[in-house]
Amino acid sequence: MSKKVLVIGGGAAGLLAAAEAAKKGADVTVAERNERPARKVMITGKGRCNVTNCCTMLNELVSAVPENGRFLSGAFSRFMPADTMELFESLGVELKVERGNRVFPVSDKACDIVDALVKNAVQSGAKIIHERVSSLIIEDGTILGAVFESGESFLCDSVIVATGGVSYPLTGSTGDGYEFAKQAGHNIIEPTPSLVPLVCHEGFCSDLQGLSLRNIEISVINTENYREVYRDFGEMLFTHFGVSGPVILSASAHLKDIKPGKYEIHIDLKSALSYEQLDARVQRDFLECSNKNFINALDKLLPKKIVPVVVRLTGVKPSTKVNQVTREQRARLVNVLKDLKVTVLRTRPVEEAIITRGGVDTKQIDPKTMQSKLVSGLFFAGEVIDVDAYTGGFNLQIAFSTGHLAGLCAAQ
């Protein structure tokens, strides 16, 4: 007789888990609280969906997961990025690889990935119902099913909890899975935001709100020991509260125990040029406009919006004629361009984070099966577990790999 499996949560991990369990002959039901499954997948990669990272080595995947990467070795090795890509292409989604091995659908539409995940689950034989689970049914250390919000009991042999974390609660990630895990006796590592915008001390950030910078380099310094904790190259964005954008979100995953002033971000606005090359470039620009005021002489060098901020930080009077700017003042300008500093106060709330750091303690989950070590027949997959990775498609790969493994093992 086939096993009866309930998957709680119809996101990336849950839908893949459901498909794998159904392919193994299980009678699978997905309980998804939203009318449309995989709401969070719809907004990943700015709506383009960075579906995985096409690295080929297991150690590359593991090293992209700062928290409990080794726990995922078994799941990753059973379902690698190449398997993810093969699956979506077999479902009719053409893929492309961009900078940093990031994989996207050729269409640049996340909805194509969502549709493929739903199609895969349904064609494999899984049923999707619109129900919210309120509690698990557990007796003598064994899962017996779950109770829906309506009060109806659903009896089954296995339950896979794939409810996500607490980031982006409007997509349905409101921490339900943590409550189910607690009910089963699991420890929850406190959920905190990761891949999240940062609130900064400097008032000029709000002056620069909406300004996006490309081809910049950042270095993040821990001021307690003056060690560099992260360096990256790419795009960032100034906001009314501080900074955001790809390199900032990636940096946030490396910041532990944030408190005001502990971390500084040093931004190199002209990373392609050395100090000497930039100074020579500034001198050439100044020669061309020697009678202009200092504040009007930087348009070729910088976006217009940031010029008043840079001028203010140099301490040079905006009305100073360029031909009167001293070597020392020019050096201050180059220093500001090569080392624009912002001080991190805190992260934005967890609700604004792309993913949640923390979750179900990995020590209480069997890495070979994703089954609870405390309750037989209870499995976990995806972001509900205390695993989070850097940006670049790694977090969705975690969802797919853990979902694949949980689905296979729940059906056995």
N, C-alpha and C positions, 0 to 999 in steps of 0.2 A: 504494500500500500504506500502511495506517495506521501511524502512529508508535507505538512501544512505550515507555511512560513508567512509571517506578518512582517512587512518592512514598514517602519515608522519614519516617514519623511521621503518625499519624492523629489529630492535634489539629485545632484550628480552622483553621489555615493549610493543613495537609495535606489535610484533607477537602474544603475549598473548591477547592484547586488540582486535586485529583483529579476533582471534578465538572466543572470548567471544561475540563480536558484531554479528558475523556471526551465532553463535549458537542461538542467540535471533531473527534470521530471517532477519537481516539487509543485504543489498547489500554492501559488504565490499571490498575496494581496498586498498592495501598497496603500497605506493610509496617509494621504496628503491633505493637510488642512486648507491649502489654497485651492482656488478653482483651477488655476493652471500650475502644473508642476514646474520645478526648477526655476523659480522666480529669480533666485540669486545668480544663477548661471547667465540669465538674460542681461545682467548689468556688469558682468566681468569684462575686463579689458576694454572699458569704456563702451560697452555694447558690442564689441567685436569678438569677445571670448578668446582669451589666450588659453587654448585647450590643453596644451602640455608643453614640455620643453624637450626637444628631440635629442637630448644627450643620450649616449649609448652605454655609458659605464655605470654600474650600480653605485660605485663610490661617489660619482658626481651627484647622483640623486640624493644619497644619504647626507653628503656634505652640504646640500642646499637646505637641510632641515636642522636648524640650530637646536631645537628642543626634541630630544628622543629620536634622532635620526636612525640610530641602529635598530630601534624597535621596528622600523618599517622595512628593514632589509628583506625579510621573508615576503611581505606583500609586494614590494617593488619587484623582486626577482621573479615572482609569478606573473606579474602584469607590468611590463615595462612601457616607456613612451612609444616604442615601435608598435606595441600591441594596441595602444590607444589609437594611434594614427591609422593602423590597419582596420580597426573596428569602424571608425567614422567613415573612412573611404569606402568600406564595404556597404555602409548604409547610405552611400551616395553623396557624402559631403567631401568636396575637394578641399585639400589643405595646402597651406604654403608656410615656409619657414622664413622668419624675419630675424633682425639683429638679436644676438644673444640666444640663438636657437629657439626663440619663441615661435610656437605653432599657432596659426589662426586659420579659420575657414577662408577660402579664396573670396567668398562673398562678403567678408567682413561683417557678417550678421550672426550674432549670438543665437538668434532664434533658430538658425539651421542646426546648431549643436543640440539645442533643447528638443527640437522636433525629432532629431535622430535618436536621442536618449529615450524619449517616450515611445517612438516606433520600435526600437530594439526591445524594450521591456514588454510592450503589448504583443508584438509579433512572436516573442519567445513564450508567451502564454500567461504573463502576469496581468492581474486585474488592478486598476487604479480606482480607489474610492475616495470621496471627499469627506474625510472624517478626521477629527482631532482626538488623539488618544489622551485620556486623563490619568491612567495608571496601569501598571503591569499586574498580572496575576501570577504570583509566585508561591509555590508550596514546597517545603522540604528541600530548598536549594535548587528547585527546578522550575523553569518557566512553563506556565500553562496557557498563557495568552495575555490579553489586554482588555481594558474597559474603555469604551469610547465616551466622549463627552455627553452623548445622548443617553448614557447609562447602559447601553447594550454591551454584553460581553462577547469577545471574539476569542474562541479557544483555538490553540494551534500548538505545534511541536517546537517551533523556533521563532524568536523575535529578533530582528535586526534593527537597532536604534541608529538612525542616520539623519538626525534632526538638525545638524549644523550647530553653530555656536550661538553667540548673542550679538554678533555684528549684523548691521542692516536688518533690524527687527521687522520692518515693513514687508520683508520677503518671507517672513514666517520663522526666522531664527530668533526665538525668544527664550531659549534656555530650557525648553521642555525636556530635552534629552538628559540634562544634568539631574533633573528631578527623578527621572526613571532610574538613572544610575544610582542615585542616593537611596532610592527605595530598595534597590538590589544590594545595598551595603557598600557601594563603591565610594572611594575618596574622589573629591573633585578638586583639582588644582585650580586655584582662583582664576576665573577668566579675566584677562586684561587685553587691551587692544594691541594688534600688530598690523603692520602695513597700514599706517594711519598718519594723517597730517599732524604737524607739530605746531604748538603754540609757542611764539617767540616773544622775547622781551622788547626788542627794538621797535619803536614806533614807526620807523620808515617802512616796515612791512605793509602796514595798512595804506600808506601813501602809494605803494606799488601794487596794490590789489589788482589782480587780473593779468599782471605781466608774466608772460611765460618766457623762460630763457632756454635756449638750446645750446648744445655743445659746451656746457659748463662742467667743471669738475668740482666735486665737494669732498672735503675731508672732515670727518667728525672726530672731535677730540674730547676725551674724558678729562675734565679739568682737575680731578682728584689726583691723577698720576701723570697727566699730560701725555697719555698714550693715544695714538690714533686707533679708533675702534672700527672705522669704516671709511672706504674711499670709493667713489663711483663717478662715472662720466655719463652725461645724457641731458635730460630735460628736468626742469623744476618750475614751480609756479609760486608766485607770491599771493597771499590771501589777506583778508581783513584781520585775521588772527595770527598769521605767521607764514609758514611755508608748506607746500604740498608738491604733488607731481611725482613722476616715477622714481627719481633718485632719492627723494625724501622718504617716500613710502618704503623703499628698500632699506634705507638707513634706519628707519624706526624699528625694524625687526632686530637690530643689533643693540638697541639701547635698553639696558637693564636697570631697574630701580631708578627710574627718572625722578629727579627732584630739581627745583629751579636752580639753574646755573651749573649743574653737573656736566652738561654737554654743550659744546659749542660747535656750530657748523661753519666751516671756512669755505667760502665760495670763490672759486677762480673763474672770473667772468671771461677771461681770455686764455683758456687752457692750452690753446695751440701755440702760444708764444711764450718764450722765456722772458724773464724780467728785462734782459738786455734787448731782446727783439721788440718787446712792447714799448720800451723807452724810445727806441729808434723810430717806431711807428708813430708814437705820440709827437716826436720832434718833427717828423715829416708833415703830419697833419697841422701842427702849429705854424710851420713855415708857410703853408698855403693860406692860413687865415690869421696872420700875425697882428692885424689891427682889430680883430674881433674881441668881444668880451669873452672871458674864460668860459662862461656858461653856454655861449653860443658856438664853441669850438669843438664840441665833443660829439656832434650828431653823426659823424661818419663812424665813430668808434662804438657808440652805444645806442640802444633803443631810447627814443626821446623821453619816455616816462621816467627812466632811471637817472637821467642826467642831473636834475636838481639834487637828488639824494647823494650821488657821488660827489658833486661839487661841495655840498655841505660837509661831507665826511673828510674831505681834504683840508678843510679849514681855510681854503683860498677864497677871497671875496669874489662873488660871481661877476662883478663888474671889472675885475682886473683885466687889463689888456693882455692878450696872449704873449706879446713881445716883452711883457714885463714879468712873466711867470719865471721864478727862479728855478735853478736846478733842484733845490731842495723841495720846492713845491711840486715840481714835476715828479720827483721821486715819490712824494706822498700820493699823488694821483695814481701812479703805477702800482703802489702798494695796495691802495683801495681796490683797484681793478683785479689784482691778483689774489686779494685776501679780504673779501667782504665778509664780515663776521656777523652771525646771528646767534643769540643765546637761547637755548631751549628751556622753556618753563615747564611744559607738560605736553602730553598728547591730547588730541581731541578725544571726545568720549568714545567708548567702545562701540556705541551705535553707529559711529561714522567710520569704524575700521573696516578694511576689506576682509580681514579674518580675525579670529579670536585665538589668542595665546592662552593656554590652559585647557581644562576640560577633564575628562575621565582619566584617572591615573593609569598610565601604561603598565605599571607594575602588576596591575590586577586584570590585565588582558593577555591572553595567550597570543604571542606574535605570529605563531604558525597558523592560527585559525581565525583570529579576531574574536574568539569566544571569551566571555567572562570567566575568570578563574573562581568566581564566587557563586555564580548561578548557571547551572547547566542549561543549554539551549538559548542563552542570551548572548547576542553578538553586537559589536559596535563597528561603525564605519564612518570615515570622513572627519569633519571638523569637530564633532562632539568629543573626539579623543584629544588628549594633550599632545598634539603634534601640529606644528605650523612651520611653513617654509618661507623662503624669500620669494620675491616677485619673479615672474618669468614663466609661469605655467606649472610650477611645482606643486602648488596647493591643489589644483584640480587633479593633477596626477596622483596625489595622495588619496583624494576622494575615489578615483577610479581603481587604484590598486587595492585599497582597503575594502571597497565595495565588492570588487571581483572576488577577493579571498573570502569575505564574510558570506557572500552569496553561495559560493561553492560549498563551504563547510556547513552552512545552515541547512543545506539540502541533503546532506549525507546522513 
